Amino acid sequence: QVQVVESGGGWVQAGGSLRLSCTASGTRGSTYVMSWHRQTPGKERASVAIIDNKGSTTYADSVKGRFTVTRGSGTNTIYLHMRRLEHEDTGVYYCRYFSVITGAYWGQGTQVTVSS
Protein backbone atom coordinates (compact mmCIF):
# COMPACT_ATOMS: atom_id res chain seq x y z
CA GLN A 1 0.00 0.00 0.00
CA VAL A 2 1.39 3.38 -1.01
CA GLN A 3 1.42 6.09 1.63
CA VAL A 4 1.96 9.75 0.87
CA VAL A 5 2.88 12.17 3.65
CA GLU A 6 3.30 15.95 3.37
CA SER A 7 4.86 18.35 5.84
CA GLY A 8 6.11 21.91 6.06
CA GLY A 9 2.98 24.02 5.90
CA GLY A 10 2.38 26.94 8.19
CA TRP A 11 1.79 30.65 8.44
CA VAL A 12 3.89 33.25 6.66
CA GLN A 13 3.61 36.90 5.76
CA ALA A 14 3.19 37.94 2.16
CA GLY A 15 6.57 38.05 0.44
CA GLY A 16 7.95 35.28 2.60
CA SER A 17 9.00 31.72 1.79
CA LEU A 18 8.08 28.19 2.79
CA ARG A 19 9.23 24.73 1.81
CA LEU A 20 6.88 21.77 1.64
CA SER A 21 8.04 18.15 1.68
CA CYS A 22 6.33 15.01 0.43
CA THR A 23 7.43 11.40 0.71
CA ALA A 24 5.77 8.41 -0.93
CA SER A 25 6.48 5.01 0.65
CA GLY A 26 5.45 1.52 -0.35
CA THR A 27 5.98 2.36 -4.01
CA ARG A 28 6.97 -0.04 -6.75
CA GLY A 29 8.91 0.63 -9.92
CA SER A 30 11.02 3.61 -10.82
CA THR A 31 8.70 5.44 -13.19
CA TYR A 32 6.36 7.91 -11.51
CA VAL A 33 4.88 11.36 -11.50
CA MET A 34 4.56 13.35 -8.29
CA SER A 35 2.78 16.63 -8.00
CA TRP A 36 1.56 19.39 -5.71
CA HIS A 37 -2.02 20.59 -5.78
CA ARG A 38 -3.72 23.45 -3.98
CA GLN A 39 -7.29 23.67 -2.77
CA THR A 40 -9.02 26.78 -1.48
CA PRO A 41 -12.57 27.04 -0.10
CA GLY A 42 -15.17 26.94 -2.83
CA LYS A 43 -12.70 25.98 -5.54
CA GLU A 44 -11.60 22.74 -7.06
CA ARG A 45 -8.22 21.24 -6.26
CA ALA A 46 -5.77 22.53 -8.87
CA SER A 47 -2.32 21.44 -9.94
CA VAL A 48 0.52 23.74 -8.87
CA ALA A 49 3.69 21.87 -9.83
CA ILE A 50 4.52 18.49 -11.34
CA ILE A 51 7.75 16.51 -11.49
CA ASP A 52 8.48 13.09 -12.91
CA ASN A 53 11.21 10.54 -12.21
CA LYS A 54 13.34 12.08 -14.97
CA GLY A 55 13.16 15.49 -13.37
CA SER A 56 10.88 17.11 -15.91
CA THR A 57 8.74 19.83 -14.34
CA THR A 58 5.55 21.71 -15.13
CA TYR A 59 4.10 24.69 -13.27
CA ALA A 60 0.80 26.51 -13.08
CA ASP A 61 1.03 29.99 -14.61
CA SER A 62 0.21 31.58 -11.26
CA VAL A 63 3.36 30.20 -9.59
CA LYS A 64 5.91 30.29 -12.40
CA GLY A 65 9.05 32.08 -11.30
CA ARG A 66 8.09 31.85 -7.62
CA PHE A 67 7.71 28.12 -6.90
CA THR A 68 10.21 25.36 -7.65
CA VAL A 69 9.62 21.62 -7.33
CA THR A 70 12.64 19.40 -6.76
CA ARG A 71 13.34 15.77 -5.98
CA GLY A 72 15.22 14.34 -3.04
CA SER A 73 18.11 12.06 -3.89
CA GLY A 74 17.46 8.32 -3.88
CA THR A 75 13.93 8.37 -2.48
CA ASN A 76 10.42 9.19 -3.61
CA THR A 77 10.60 12.55 -1.93
CA ILE A 78 9.80 15.88 -3.50
CA TYR A 79 9.90 19.42 -2.25
CA LEU A 80 8.00 22.55 -3.14
CA HIS A 81 10.08 25.67 -2.60
CA MET A 82 7.70 28.61 -2.41
CA ARG A 83 9.05 32.17 -2.62
CA ARG A 84 7.46 35.61 -2.77
CA LEU A 85 4.28 34.13 -1.36
CA GLU A 86 1.03 35.96 -1.97
CA HIS A 87 -2.24 35.92 -0.06
CA GLU A 88 -3.75 34.06 -3.03
CA ASP A 89 -1.35 31.16 -2.37
CA THR A 90 -3.25 30.37 0.82
CA GLY A 91 -4.83 26.93 0.81
CA VAL A 92 -4.37 23.27 1.60
CA TYR A 93 -1.53 21.77 -0.39
CA TYR A 94 -1.81 18.13 -1.35
CA CYS A 95 0.85 15.85 -2.73
CA ARG A 96 -0.04 13.21 -5.28
CA TYR A 97 1.94 10.14 -6.30
CA PHE A 98 1.15 8.30 -9.48
CA SER A 99 2.63 5.34 -11.27
CA VAL A 100 1.17 2.96 -13.83
CA ILE A 101 1.86 0.06 -11.46
CA THR A 102 0.19 1.43 -8.32
CA GLY A 103 -2.20 4.10 -9.55
CA ALA A 104 -2.71 7.46 -7.82
CA TYR A 105 -2.40 8.20 -4.11
CA TRP A 106 -2.92 11.46 -2.22
CA GLY A 107 -1.49 12.76 1.00
CA GLN A 108 -3.60 14.22 3.78
CA GLY A 109 -2.73 17.80 2.90
CA THR A 110 -0.88 20.58 4.69
CA GLN A 111 -2.24 24.07 5.33
CA VAL A 112 -0.41 27.12 4.03
CA THR A 113 -1.64 30.51 5.19
CA VAL A 114 -0.20 33.72 3.75
CA SER A 115 -1.21 36.91 5.52
CA SER A 116 -1.55 40.03 3.44
C-alpha atoms as an extended CHARMM CRD file, in Angstrom:
* protein
*
       116  EXT
         1         1  GLN       CA              0.0000000000        0.0000000000        0.0000000000  PROA      1               0.0000000000
         2         2  VAL       CA              1.3950000000        3.3780000000       -1.0070000000  PROA      2               0.0000000000
         3         3  GLN       CA              1.4180000000        6.0860000000        1.6320000000  PROA      3               0.0000000000
         4         4  VAL       CA              1.9590000000        9.7540000000        0.8740000000  PROA      4               0.0000000000
         5         5  VAL       CA              2.8810000000       12.1710000000        3.6450000000  PROA      5               0.0000000000
         6         6  GLU       CA              3.2960000000       15.9520000000        3.3730000000  PROA      6               0.0000000000
         7         7  SER       CA              4.8630000000       18.3480000000        5.8350000000  PROA      7               0.0000000000
         8         8  GLY       CA              6.1080000000       21.9080000000        6.0640000000  PROA      8               0.0000000000
         9         9  GLY       CA              2.9810000000       24.0240000000        5.9040000000  PROA      9               0.0000000000
        10        10  GLY       CA              2.3790000000       26.9450000000        8.1850000000  PROA      10              0.0000000000
        11        11  TRP       CA              1.7850000000       30.6450000000        8.4350000000  PROA      11              0.0000000000
        12        12  VAL       CA              3.8920000000       33.2470000000        6.6610000000  PROA      12              0.0000000000
        13        13  GLN       CA              3.6150000000       36.9000000000        5.7610000000  PROA      13              0.0000000000
        14        14  ALA       CA              3.1930000000       37.9380000000        2.1580000000  PROA      14              0.0000000000
        15        15  GLY       CA              6.5650000000       38.0540000000        0.4420000000  PROA      15              0.0000000000
        16        16  GLY       CA              7.9500000000       35.2820000000        2.6010000000  PROA      16              0.0000000000
        17        17  SER       CA              9.0040000000       31.7190000000        1.7950000000  PROA      17              0.0000000000
        18        18  LEU       CA              8.0770000000       28.1880000000        2.7940000000  PROA      18              0.0000000000
        19        19  ARG       CA              9.2260000000       24.7320000000        1.8090000000  PROA      19              0.0000000000
        20        20  LEU       CA              6.8790000000       21.7670000000        1.6430000000  PROA      20              0.0000000000
        21        21  SER       CA              8.0410000000       18.1550000000        1.6830000000  PROA      21              0.0000000000
        22        22  CYS       CA              6.3350000000       15.0130000000        0.4300000000  PROA      22              0.0000000000
        23        23  THR       CA              7.4310000000       11.4000000000        0.7110000000  PROA      23              0.0000000000
        24        24  ALA       CA              5.7730000000        8.4050000000       -0.9260000000  PROA      24              0.0000000000
        25        25  SER       CA              6.4830000000        5.0130000000        0.6490000000  PROA      25              0.0000000000
        26        26  GLY       CA              5.4530000000        1.5190000000       -0.3520000000  PROA      26              0.0000000000
        27        27  THR       CA              5.9790000000        2.3610000000       -4.0090000000  PROA      27              0.0000000000
        28        28  ARG       CA              6.9680000000       -0.0360000000       -6.7540000000  PROA      28              0.0000000000
        29        29  GLY       CA              8.9130000000        0.6330000000       -9.9190000000  PROA      29              0.0000000000
        30        30  SER       CA             11.0250000000        3.6150000000      -10.8160000000  PROA      30              0.0000000000
        31        31  THR       CA              8.6980000000        5.4420000000      -13.1860000000  PROA      31              0.0000000000
        32        32  TYR       CA              6.3650000000        7.9090000000      -11.5060000000  PROA      32              0.0000000000
        33        33  VAL       CA              4.8830000000       11.3640000000      -11.5040000000  PROA      33              0.0000000000
        34        34  MET       CA              4.5600000000       13.3550000000       -8.2860000000  PROA      34              0.0000000000
        35        35  SER       CA              2.7800000000       16.6260000000       -8.0010000000  PROA      35              0.0000000000
        36        36  TRP       CA              1.5630000000       19.3870000000       -5.7070000000  PROA      36              0.0000000000
        37        37  HSD       CA             -2.0170000000       20.5910000000       -5.7790000000  PROA      37              0.0000000000
        38        38  ARG       CA             -3.7230000000       23.4460000000       -3.9770000000  PROA      38              0.0000000000
        39        39  GLN       CA             -7.2940000000       23.6700000000       -2.7740000000  PROA      39              0.0000000000
        40        40  THR       CA             -9.0180000000       26.7790000000       -1.4800000000  PROA      40              0.0000000000
        41        41  PRO       CA            -12.5650000000       27.0420000000       -0.0970000000  PROA      41              0.0000000000
        42        42  GLY       CA            -15.1700000000       26.9410000000       -2.8330000000  PROA      42              0.0000000000
        43        43  LYS       CA            -12.7030000000       25.9840000000       -5.5350000000  PROA      43              0.0000000000
        44        44  GLU       CA            -11.6040000000       22.7350000000       -7.0610000000  PROA      44              0.0000000000
        45        45  ARG       CA             -8.2180000000       21.2410000000       -6.2590000000  PROA      45              0.0000000000
        46        46  ALA       CA             -5.7710000000       22.5320000000       -8.8740000000  PROA      46              0.0000000000
        47        47  SER       CA             -2.3170000000       21.4440000000       -9.9420000000  PROA      47              0.0000000000
        48        48  VAL       CA              0.5180000000       23.7420000000       -8.8740000000  PROA      48              0.0000000000
        49        49  ALA       CA              3.6880000000       21.8690000000       -9.8270000000  PROA      49              0.0000000000
        50        50  ILE       CA              4.5160000000       18.4910000000      -11.3450000000  PROA      50              0.0000000000
        51        51  ILE       CA              7.7480000000       16.5120000000      -11.4890000000  PROA      51              0.0000000000
        52        52  ASP       CA              8.4780000000       13.0920000000      -12.9070000000  PROA      52              0.0000000000
        53        53  ASN       CA             11.2060000000       10.5430000000      -12.2130000000  PROA      53              0.0000000000
        54        54  LYS       CA             13.3400000000       12.0780000000      -14.9730000000  PROA      54              0.0000000000
        55        55  GLY       CA             13.1620000000       15.4910000000      -13.3720000000  PROA      55              0.0000000000
        56        56  SER       CA             10.8770000000       17.1090000000      -15.9140000000  PROA      56              0.0000000000
        57        57  THR       CA              8.7390000000       19.8250000000      -14.3380000000  PROA      57              0.0000000000
        58        58  THR       CA              5.5450000000       21.7090000000      -15.1280000000  PROA      58              0.0000000000
        59        59  TYR       CA              4.1010000000       24.6940000000      -13.2660000000  PROA      59              0.0000000000
        60        60  ALA       CA              0.7990000000       26.5080000000      -13.0770000000  PROA      60              0.0000000000
        61        61  ASP       CA              1.0300000000       29.9880000000      -14.6060000000  PROA      61              0.0000000000
        62        62  SER       CA              0.2070000000       31.5760000000      -11.2550000000  PROA      62              0.0000000000
        63        63  VAL       CA              3.3560000000       30.2030000000       -9.5900000000  PROA      63              0.0000000000
        64        64  LYS       CA              5.9090000000       30.2900000000      -12.4040000000  PROA      64              0.0000000000
        65        65  GLY       CA              9.0520000000       32.0830000000      -11.3030000000  PROA      65              0.0000000000
        66        66  ARG       CA              8.0890000000       31.8470000000       -7.6220000000  PROA      66              0.0000000000
        67        67  PHE       CA              7.7060000000       28.1160000000       -6.9030000000  PROA      67              0.0000000000
        68        68  THR       CA             10.2090000000       25.3640000000       -7.6520000000  PROA      68              0.0000000000
        69        69  VAL       CA              9.6220000000       21.6230000000       -7.3330000000  PROA      69              0.0000000000
        70        70  THR       CA             12.6410000000       19.4020000000       -6.7640000000  PROA      70              0.0000000000
        71        71  ARG       CA             13.3440000000       15.7660000000       -5.9780000000  PROA      71              0.0000000000
        72        72  GLY       CA             15.2210000000       14.3430000000       -3.0450000000  PROA      72              0.0000000000
        73        73  SER       CA             18.1110000000       12.0560000000       -3.8900000000  PROA      73              0.0000000000
        74        74  GLY       CA             17.4580000000        8.3210000000       -3.8810000000  PROA      74              0.0000000000
        75        75  THR       CA             13.9300000000        8.3690000000       -2.4750000000  PROA      75              0.0000000000
        76        76  ASN       CA             10.4170000000        9.1870000000       -3.6080000000  PROA      76              0.0000000000
        77        77  THR       CA             10.6020000000       12.5550000000       -1.9330000000  PROA      77              0.0000000000
        78        78  ILE       CA              9.8040000000       15.8820000000       -3.5010000000  PROA      78              0.0000000000
        79        79  TYR       CA              9.9010000000       19.4200000000       -2.2460000000  PROA      79              0.0000000000
        80        80  LEU       CA              8.0000000000       22.5540000000       -3.1400000000  PROA      80              0.0000000000
        81        81  HSD       CA             10.0770000000       25.6750000000       -2.6030000000  PROA      81              0.0000000000
        82        82  MET       CA              7.7010000000       28.6090000000       -2.4110000000  PROA      82              0.0000000000
        83        83  ARG       CA              9.0540000000       32.1710000000       -2.6230000000  PROA      83              0.0000000000
        84        84  ARG       CA              7.4550000000       35.6100000000       -2.7720000000  PROA      84              0.0000000000
        85        85  LEU       CA              4.2850000000       34.1280000000       -1.3630000000  PROA      85              0.0000000000
        86        86  GLU       CA              1.0270000000       35.9610000000       -1.9660000000  PROA      86              0.0000000000
        87        87  HSD       CA             -2.2390000000       35.9190000000       -0.0650000000  PROA      87              0.0000000000
        88        88  GLU       CA             -3.7510000000       34.0610000000       -3.0290000000  PROA      88              0.0000000000
        89        89  ASP       CA             -1.3490000000       31.1600000000       -2.3660000000  PROA      89              0.0000000000
        90        90  THR       CA             -3.2460000000       30.3690000000        0.8210000000  PROA      90              0.0000000000
        91        91  GLY       CA             -4.8250000000       26.9320000000        0.8120000000  PROA      91              0.0000000000
        92        92  VAL       CA             -4.3710000000       23.2740000000        1.6000000000  PROA      92              0.0000000000
        93        93  TYR       CA             -1.5300000000       21.7750000000       -0.3890000000  PROA      93              0.0000000000
        94        94  TYR       CA             -1.8120000000       18.1310000000       -1.3480000000  PROA      94              0.0000000000
        95        95  CYS       CA              0.8540000000       15.8470000000       -2.7250000000  PROA      95              0.0000000000
        96        96  ARG       CA             -0.0370000000       13.2080000000       -5.2810000000  PROA      96              0.0000000000
        97        97  TYR       CA              1.9440000000       10.1450000000       -6.2970000000  PROA      97              0.0000000000
        98        98  PHE       CA              1.1460000000        8.3010000000       -9.4810000000  PROA      98              0.0000000000
        99        99  SER       CA              2.6320000000        5.3400000000      -11.2750000000  PROA      99              0.0000000000
       100       100  VAL       CA              1.1680000000        2.9640000000      -13.8300000000  PROA      100             0.0000000000
       101       101  ILE       CA              1.8590000000        0.0590000000      -11.4620000000  PROA      101             0.0000000000
       102       102  THR       CA              0.1910000000        1.4250000000       -8.3220000000  PROA      102             0.0000000000
       103       103  GLY       CA             -2.1970000000        4.1050000000       -9.5490000000  PROA      103             0.0000000000
       104       104  ALA       CA             -2.7150000000        7.4580000000       -7.8190000000  PROA      104             0.0000000000
       105       105  TYR       CA             -2.4010000000        8.2020000000       -4.1070000000  PROA      105             0.0000000000
       106       106  TRP       CA             -2.9160000000       11.4560000000       -2.2170000000  PROA      106             0.0000000000
       107       107  GLY       CA             -1.4920000000       12.7600000000        1.0020000000  PROA      107             0.0000000000
       108       108  GLN       CA             -3.6030000000       14.2170000000        3.7850000000  PROA      108             0.0000000000
       109       109  GLY       CA             -2.7280000000       17.7980000000        2.9040000000  PROA      109             0.0000000000
       110       110  THR       CA             -0.8820000000       20.5830000000        4.6880000000  PROA      110             0.0000000000
       111       111  GLN       CA             -2.2400000000       24.0680000000        5.3300000000  PROA      111             0.0000000000
       112       112  VAL       CA             -0.4070000000       27.1240000000        4.0260000000  PROA      112             0.0000000000
       113       113  THR       CA             -1.6380000000       30.5140000000        5.1900000000  PROA      113             0.0000000000
       114       114  VAL       CA             -0.1990000000       33.7180000000        3.7500000000  PROA      114             0.0000000000
       115       115  SER       CA             -1.2120000000       36.9060000000        5.5190000000  PROA      115             0.0000000000
       116       116  SER       CA             -1.5460000000       40.0310000000        3.4390000000  PROA      116             0.0000000000
